[in-house]
C-alpha cells in the first residue's frame, strides 16, 4: 500500500526549512540589491579587489574570470580559479567587492589547507549523485512499502546533511577572511565594514537555511520509516 509522505505531521516538518529558505532568499536579494548600488570609496571593482587579495596572499597564479548569470560567483578548487558573475566582476560597489572578496577567501582557505574545505572537496562527487538519488529511492520505497529502500534514502540524505553541516563553517570562515583582508589592505574603509558584513551575513543565511532544510527532511524521513516499521 502506498504510504503518504505528505500526510499530517510529516508535511509540517518541511515547513521550517521552506520558510527559512524563502526568508533567506528574500534577505539576500534585498540586501544585494541595496548595496550593489552603493559605491565603494576605494573605487575598486570586484575583480580588482579579488585580484589584490589573491596577489597579496601569493596567489598570483589564480585567475579571476568573468562568468555569466546572477550571483553565480564561486571559487573552483579543482581549477584553482575564481569566477565572478558579470555584475560583481565589473561593478565598483560594496556588494560586488564583498562577494568577490568572499570567493577570494575560499582561495585563501585552499592555500592554507583549511580542513573543512578539504573535507567538503572530498565528498562533493558523492553529493552530486546523492542530491538526485535520495528522493527517487525514497519514493520507490514508499510506493512499494519497502523499508529497505527508505533506509537507503535515509543514508543518502544523511550524507547531504553532513555536507551542509560542513559547508556552513567553510562559508563563514571565507567571509571572515574576506573582511580581514578588505580592511587590512585598505580596499574597504572602516565606515564601510558594516555594509560589507550585511552583504556577507545575508549570503551566509542561505547556507543556514539549506542545513535546516536538510536536517528537517532527514527527521521527517526517519519518522516515516519508524511509522512504517510500527505498522508492519
N, C-alpha and C positions, 0 to 999 in steps of 0.2 A: 504494500500500500504506500502511496506517495506521502511523504512527511512534509508538511507545510512549514518551510523555514521562516515565513513571514507572519506566522500566527502570533497574536498577542504580545507577550513579553519579549519574545525573540526579536520582533521588529523594533521595539522601543530601545533595545540595546544598541541599535545602529545610530540612534538619534544624536547622542552627544558628539560622536565623531563627525557626522554630517553637518551639524550646526556649527561646530568649531571650525571645520574646514571651510564652510561658507563665510564665516566671520573673518577667517584668516585671509581669504582671497580678497574680500572687500577691503580689509585693512591695508593689505599690500597695494592694491590698486589705487586707493585714495591717497595713501602716503607717497607712493611713487609719483603719481600724477601731480601732486603738490610740489615735490622737490625736484622734479625733472625740469621745472620752470625757474628754479631758484639758482641764479648764477653763483659760481664759486669765486671767492676773492682772488685766488691764485691764477685763475683763468685757464687752468689745465683741462684738457678733455679727459674722458675716461681712459682712452687708450694711452695718453701721455702719462697719466697718473700711474697706471698699471706698469708701464714701461720703466718709470723711475723707481718704483718699489722693487721690481724684479732686478734691475741693474744694480741697485744699491745692495741687494742681497746676493750678488754674484751669480745671477741667473740671466745673464745677457743672451744666452743661447735659447731661452724660452721665448718663442714668438708670441706676439699679441695680434690676433687676426680678427677680422670682421666676419660676422655670421648673420644670416637673415633671421627674421622672426622677432617676436616681442618677448623680452626677458628670457631669451634663450642662452644667456651668458653661462659659461662653465669653464672649468679647467679640466683638460683631458690628461690624466696621468700616464696613459699608455703612449700618447703622442708627445707628452711634455710640452703642451701648447695651451695657451689661454685664448678663449674665444669670447668675443663681446658682441652683443646684438648691435645693430647699426646705430640705434639711438644712444646707447651707452658708450659706444666707440667714439662717436663724434661730439656729443654734447659736452658743454663745459659747465656742468651744473652739479649740485650737491648729490642728487640721486645717481647720476651717471658715474661720478667718481667713487661714490660709496659702493656701488655694485662692482665696479671694476677692481677696487681695492680688495673687496671680499674674495673675488676669484683669484687675485694675486696671492691672497692669504693661503689658499689651497696649495699654490705652488711652493710657498714657504714651508708648509706642512710636509710636502713631498720631499723637499730637500732635507728637512730635519728628521725624516723617517718617523713622523708622528704616528704612534701605534694605532690609534683608532682609524686613521686614514688607511694605513696599511691593511688593517683587518677588513675595512669596507671594500677596498680594491680586490681583496682575495675572494669575497663572496658575491661580488657583482654578477659574474657569469651565472651563478646559481639563481639569484633573484630574478634575472631576466627571464628565465624559464618559469620560475615559481609564480611570478606575477600573473601569468596566463593559465597555469596548470591547476592551481588550487581550486578555483571556482568550478571548473568543469568536472574535476574529480569529485568534488563535494556534491554537486548537483546530481551526478550519476548515483552516488551513494544514497542520497535522499530519495530519489525516484525509485531505486530498486531495493530500498530498505537494507542496504549493505553497510553495516557498521565499519567494516574493514576499510572501505573507501573513505568514509568520514575520518577515520584515523589518519589516513594518508593526507587528506586535506588539512587536518589539524597540524600535522608535522610540517607540511609545506608552509602553512600560514605562520607557524612559529618562527621559521627561518626569516620570513618577511618582517615580522615584528621585531626580531633581533636586529635585522638590517636597519630598520627605522630607529631603533634604540641607539645603534652605533652612529648613525648619521647625525643625530641631534648634537652630540658634543663636537663632532667634526665641523659642523656648520657654525656653532657658537664660537669655537676656537678660531676659525678662519675670520670671523667678524672681529674678534678681539685683536688678532694680529693686524688686521686691516686698520683699525682705529689707532693702534700704537704707531704704525708706520706712517699713516697720514699726518699725524701730529708731529712725530719726530722729524720727518722730512720737510715739514712746513708746507705741505700740499694743502692742508686744511688749517685754518686759524682756530684758536681755542673757542671763539664765539660761534664757530660753525660745527663744533663737535657734537652738540646736542641734536642738530638736524641729521647729521650722519648716523648717530645712534638710533634715531627714529626710523630711518630707512632700513637699517640692518636688523632692527628688532622686528619690524613688520615682516621682513623676509623670513626671519627665524621662526615666526609664529606658524608659518605654513608647514614647517617640519614638525613642530609640536602637534599640530592637527593631524598630520599623517601618522604619527606614532599613536596618538589616542585612537584614531580610526582603526589601525591595525590591531591594537590590543582589544578593543571592544568587539571587533569581528572574531577574534580568537576566543574571547569569553563566550560570545554567542554560540560559536560552533561547539565549544566544549559542553555547553548546557544542552544543546540539541543532541549531541552524542550521548550524554547522560540520560536524557529523556527517552531516547530510542532504546537504550540498554535496559532501562527500568520497564519499559513497555513490553519488551521481549521476554 
